[in-house]
Amino acid sequence: MKIKKDKSAFLEYVGDTPQLRILDFFIGNHFFDFPLTEIARESEVSYNSLKAVLPKFLEREILIKSRRVGKSDYYKFNMENEFVKNIIKIAWSLTKRNVLGETKKQLIPA
């Protein structure tokens, strides 16, 4: 049985769709590249949904193909794309706000 993990602050704030789950996965792993099967598994999106979304992400240069290993293409966040840079800033800002907000709530005596 698969254990459902908690949603990130990013997904809590913007919603939970296959496209956003893929973006959320790459936000947390933007230094690395991955094959489609691993992207689908780790972002909890079906392989078919990923294949449907991938052409738009590639067209908009949100994801780029980084290399080919055997028959598998590897993809990563395009860190030179302004949208990607901004979405990472937003996600980390939401995470920071979420963590600091919870810390402040805990410090206030009841």
BELQUI-V930814 format. One record per residue. N is the residue number from 0. PSI is psi in whole degrees, 0 to 359 (none if undefined). OMEGA is omega as a letter, one per 40 degrees, with the letter a starting at -180 (NA if undefined). Layout:
N,PSI,OMEGA
N,PSI,OMEGA
This chain:
0,135,a
1,133,i
2,126,i
3,125,i
4,159,i
5,148,i
6,149,i
7,164,i
8,324,i
9,310,a
10,325,i
11,322,a
12,314,a
13,347,a
14,179,a
15,93,i
16,165,i
17,318,a
18,316,a
19,326,i
20,321,i
21,314,i
22,316,i
23,319,i
24,315,a
25,333,i
26,315,a
27,347,a
28,37,a
29,354,i
30,350,a
31,164,i
32,155,a
33,150,i
34,163,a
35,320,a
36,320,i
37,323,i
38,314,a
39,313,a
40,311,a
41,331,i
42,358,a
43,46,i
44,143,i
45,152,i
46,319,i
47,321,i
48,318,i
49,315,i
50,329,i
51,325,a
52,328,a
53,314,a
54,321,i
55,318,i
56,322,i
57,319,i
58,320,a
59,1,i
60,33,i
61,317,i
62,149,i
63,150,i
64,123,a
65,326,a
66,174,i
67,128,i
68,112,a
69,238,i
70,1,a
71,131,i
72,142,i
73,141,a
74,152,i
75,166,i
76,139,i
77,95,a
78,358,i
79,354,i
80,129,a
81,322,i
82,315,a
83,314,i
84,316,a
85,322,a
86,326,i
87,317,i
88,315,i
89,314,a
90,316,i
91,327,i
92,317,i
93,320,i
94,314,i
95,315,i
96,318,a
97,314,a
98,312,a
99,325,i
100,319,i
101,324,i
102,316,i
103,321,i
104,323,a
105,331,a
106,340,a
107,120,a
108,146,a
109,none,NA
